[in-house]
Amino acid sequence: MTLVSSVSPGVPLLIAFGVLAGMVATRAMDVVMGRLPEGETPPFIAAGVLTEQSPETASARLAAVVHHVAGWLTGPLFVTMLLLAGSVLGDGVVAYLATGVVLLALMVGFFAVVVLPRPGLPRQRVRTITRDWAVSAVGYLLVLVPLVAGGATGLSGL
């Protein structure tokens, strides 16, 4: 038996649903980001790192693309992590919470440790950007987790 044949049809569908949930959660995250002092800065920092430019001169279009693609792909990442957590913790609320906490740590940690230090911004601004990114990531997960839970419930019969 190969790995592919041992996977129920619900798993790939749930991973695909994770992309859709990630899209919705990213739009919700955009709302949160728009209300924070440095909320809209992280996509420009990411675009600047990718193009080796300062965040102030980074392309707005590239910033939007990087932000949205990352958000869309974080949905299936959450689903994959959830499936792994579920194999250890069971299919309950604990698996969802544990996966959400780990993903939040990864989202904030990756941005704060890998992406954010590159532009050479002042320390106080870095703290504000990191805080606003963490708040935005929480907003993303507050939408993503219930969406995935609903999708998992709906697809469980497959």
Order of alpha helices (4+ residues) and beta strands (2+ residues): alpha-alpha-alpha-alpha-alpha
